[in-house]
Amino acid sequence: MCSAFRSAAILALVLLATDAAARDLRVCADPNNLPFSNARLEGLENKLVDILAEELHAHVTYTWWAQRRGFIRNTLNAGLCDLVPGTAAGLEMLQTTKPYYRSTYVFVTRADGPQVASLDDPALRTLRIGVPLIGDDGANPPPAHALARRGIVANVRGYSIYGDYRQSDPPARIVEAVAAGEIDVAIAWGPLAGYFAPRQAVPLRIAPVLPMREAELPMTFAVALGVRRGEDALRDEIETALTRRRADIDALLAAYGVPRAENAAREPEP
């Protein structure tokens, strides 16, 4: 009996020591931003972090912060965390890994509605169009600028990518508006549309926006993970983990309905 008790005590001490020695992977993410992340850890980026933590033998801790302007400055660069799991590749205010996927803006329509694939489709001059908006200072996503260049303005309705944060997943409103018949077509970021379109009460169709690039307006972007500048060792560890778990990450992206643009013509990173 004594021997069994002693063995159990030793095992408990070993487990405690192992847990105490485990490294922390400190992550900053938005608590209300599906399909990417939420406080219930249901998002694509939450699951990606779990995969990386498993590879790094790390314990994940989150700092939650609404993904607004100033997000990187107030979180990663303020030292609150060491990793941002979803950011544009090449973003200057941090150091990014190699991209783990590339996606594209898409047209979202009802399955029984108009089929639109090109920004030059004449139908866009009369259809009710929803576009994502960031602010009133001109810093809006490429689709809004591409339509304005074509003189398509009067029939365009803006949906803030920030939305009403008191509601769940505020960026989803643009996809829900298509399902509800408030607009005829939305131009939305692919991962957002790919996740929320199948969850609507009516069937929706998504199609990549063409052309994928015109002048300085790319419609496809590569997505990476971000660390602080100078954190080369952590970046290298993350990149090694991404390579080792490539099959799991591809399966994760498919499960979340992410439209992939890896086989599209390669534009320079933003």
C-alpha positions in Angstrom: 0.0 0.0 0.0 2.9 2.3 1.0 4.7 1.6 -2.3 1.6 2.3 -4.3 1.0 5.5 -2.5 4.6 6.6 -3.0 4.4 5.8 -6.7 1.2 7.9 -7.1 2.8 10.8 -5.2 5.9 10.7 -7.4 3.7 10.7 -10.5 1.7 13.6 -9.3 4.9 15.6 -8.6 6.3 14.8 -12.1 3.0 16.0 -13.7 3.1 19.1 -11.6 6.7 19.8 -12.6 6.0 19.2 -16.2 3.0 21.6 -16.2 5.0 24.2 -14.4 7.8 23.9 -17.0 5.4 24.2 -19.9 6.0 27.5 -21.9 3.3 30.0 -22.4 2.1 31.0 -25.8 0.6 34.4 -25.3 -1.9 35.3 -28.0 -3.9 38.4 -28.7 -7.2 38.0 -30.4 -10.7 39.5 -30.8 -13.3 37.9 -28.5 -16.2 38.5 -30.9 -15.0 38.0 -34.4 -16.1 34.7 -36.0 -15.1 33.0 -38.1 -11.6 34.0 -36.9 -11.8 34.1 -33.1 -14.0 34.4 -30.1 -13.9 34.1 -26.4 -15.4 30.6 -26.6 -12.4 29.5 -28.7 -14.6 28.5 -31.6 -12.8 30.4 -34.4 -10.4 29.3 -37.1 -7.6 31.2 -35.5 -8.3 29.7 -32.1 -8.1 26.2 -33.6 -4.9 27.2 -35.4 -3.3 28.3 -32.2 -4.2 25.0 -30.6 -2.4 23.2 -33.4 0.7 25.4 -32.9 0.6 25.1 -29.1 0.6 21.3 -29.5 3.7 21.4 -31.7 5.5 23.9 -29.4 4.4 22.0 -26.2 3.0 25.3 -25.0 0.1 26.5 -22.8 -2.1 29.1 -24.5 -3.1 32.3 -22.7 -5.2 34.9 -24.4 -5.4 38.7 -24.2 -8.8 39.7 -25.6 -9.0 43.0 -27.5 -11.5 44.2 -30.1 -9.8 44.2 -33.5 -10.1 47.9 -34.3 -7.5 50.4 -35.3 -4.7 50.4 -32.8 -5.1 46.7 -32.2 -1.4 45.8 -32.8 -0.1 48.9 -31.0 -2.2 48.2 -27.9 -1.6 44.5 -27.7 1.4 42.9 -29.4 3.6 46.0 -29.5 2.5 46.9 -25.9 3.9 43.5 -24.7 0.6 42.0 -23.8 1.1 39.0 -26.0 3.7 37.4 -28.4 1.5 36.2 -31.2 -1.3 37.5 -33.4 -2.7 34.5 -35.4 -4.3 36.3 -38.4 -2.7 39.4 -40.1 -1.9 40.5 -43.6 1.5 39.1 -44.7 4.1 41.7 -44.8 2.3 44.2 -42.5 5.0 46.7 -41.5 4.1 47.3 -37.9 5.1 43.7 -36.9 7.1 40.7 -38.2 5.0 38.1 -40.1 5.6 34.5 -40.8 5.3 33.0 -44.2 1.5 33.0 -45.2 -0.5 30.0 -44.2 -3.2 30.7 -46.7 -4.3 33.2 -49.4 -7.9 34.1 -49.9 -9.9 36.5 -52.0 -12.9 38.9 -51.9 -16.1 37.2 -53.2 -19.5 38.0 -54.5 -22.3 36.7 -52.3 -25.8 36.3 -53.9 -28.8 34.2 -53.2 -28.8 30.9 -55.1 -32.0 32.1 -56.9 -30.6 35.5 -57.5 -28.2 37.1 -60.1 -24.9 35.4 -60.9 -22.1 38.0 -60.7 -18.4 37.2 -61.1 -16.9 40.4 -62.5 -16.7 44.0 -61.3 -17.4 44.9 -64.9 -20.8 43.1 -65.0 -23.4 45.6 -66.2 -25.8 44.2 -63.7 -23.9 45.9 -60.9 -25.1 49.3 -62.0 -28.7 48.4 -61.0 -28.3 45.8 -58.3 -28.3 46.7 -54.6 -24.7 46.1 -53.5 -23.3 45.7 -50.0 -19.6 46.5 -49.5 -17.5 46.4 -46.3 -16.4 49.8 -44.9 -13.8 50.7 -42.4 -14.2 54.5 -42.1 -14.8 57.8 -43.8 -11.2 58.7 -44.3 -10.7 56.7 -47.6 -9.1 53.7 -45.9 -11.7 51.3 -47.1 -11.3 47.8 -48.6 -10.5 47.5 -52.3 -14.0 46.6 -53.4 -15.5 49.9 -52.3 -12.8 51.8 -54.3 -13.1 49.5 -57.3 -16.9 50.2 -57.5 -16.4 54.0 -57.1 -13.9 54.0 -59.9 -16.6 52.6 -62.1 -19.1 55.2 -61.0 -21.1 52.6 -59.1 -22.0 54.6 -56.0 -25.7 55.4 -55.7 -26.8 51.7 -55.4 -24.1 50.8 -52.9 -24.7 50.3 -49.2 -21.8 50.1 -46.7 -21.5 47.6 -43.9 -19.0 48.4 -41.2 -16.5 45.7 -40.6 -16.6 46.7 -36.9 -20.4 46.7 -36.8 -22.4 46.8 -33.5 -20.1 45.0 -31.0 -23.0 44.4 -28.7 -24.2 41.7 -31.2 -22.4 38.4 -31.9 -20.0 38.4 -34.8 -20.9 41.9 -36.2 -19.0 41.5 -39.5 -21.5 38.8 -40.5 -24.3 41.4 -41.1 -23.3 41.9 -44.7 -23.8 38.2 -45.5 -27.1 38.1 -43.5 -28.3 41.1 -45.5 -28.1 39.1 -48.7 -30.1 36.2 -47.2 -32.7 38.6 -45.9 -33.1 40.2 -49.3 -32.0 43.7 -48.1 -29.3 43.7 -50.8 -28.9 41.7 -54.0 -25.2 41.1 -53.8 -22.5 41.5 -51.2 -18.8 41.8 -51.9 -17.2 40.3 -48.8 -13.9 38.9 -47.6 -13.8 35.2 -48.6 -13.3 33.6 -45.2 -16.2 35.6 -43.7 -18.5 34.7 -46.6 -17.3 31.1 -46.7 -18.2 30.6 -43.1 -21.5 32.4 -42.8 -23.1 31.8 -46.2 -23.9 28.1 -45.4 -25.3 29.1 -42.1 -28.1 31.2 -43.5 -31.8 30.2 -43.8 -31.7 30.4 -47.6 -29.1 29.0 -50.0 -26.4 31.5 -51.0 -23.8 31.4 -53.7 -20.2 32.7 -53.5 -17.9 33.5 -56.4 -14.4 35.1 -56.5 -14.3 38.7 -57.5 -12.7 39.3 -60.9 -10.4 40.9 -61.8 -8.3 39.8 -58.9 -6.2 42.8 -59.3 -6.4 46.2 -61.0 -3.9 49.0 -60.5 -3.2 49.1 -56.8 -6.4 47.4 -55.8 -5.7 43.7 -55.1 -8.7 41.4 -54.3 -6.6 38.6 -53.0 -4.4 38.7 -49.8 -2.0 36.4 -48.1 -2.7 35.8 -44.3 0.1 35.1 -41.9 0.8 35.1 -38.1 2.5 38.1 -36.5 5.2 38.5 -33.9 7.0 41.5 -32.7 9.9 42.8 -34.8 13.1 41.2 -33.7 11.4 38.0 -32.5 13.1 35.9 -35.1 13.4 32.7 -33.0 9.6 32.6 -32.3 8.8 33.4 -35.9 11.1 30.5 -37.0 9.4 28.1 -34.5 6.0 29.1 -35.8 7.0 28.6 -39.4 8.4 25.1 -38.6 5.2 24.2 -36.9 3.1 25.5 -39.8 5.2 23.3 -42.2 4.9 20.2 -40.0 1.2 20.5 -39.6 0.4 21.7 -43.1 -2.2 18.9 -43.7 -4.0 19.7 -40.5 -4.1 23.4 -41.3 -5.5 22.7 -44.8 -8.2 20.5 -43.3 -9.0 23.3 -40.8 -9.3 25.9 -43.6 -11.6 23.6 -45.5 -13.8 23.0 -42.4 -14.3 26.7 -42.1 -15.2 27.1 -45.8 -12.2 29.4 -46.6 -12.0 30.1 -50.3 -8.4 29.5 -51.3 -6.6 31.6 -53.9 -3.2 29.9 -53.8 -3.6 28.9 -57.4 -4.5 32.4 -58.6 -2.0 34.8 -60.2 0.4 36.0 -57.5 0.1 39.7 -56.7 2.6 41.6 -54.6 1.7 41.5 -50.9 -0.1 44.5 -49.5 
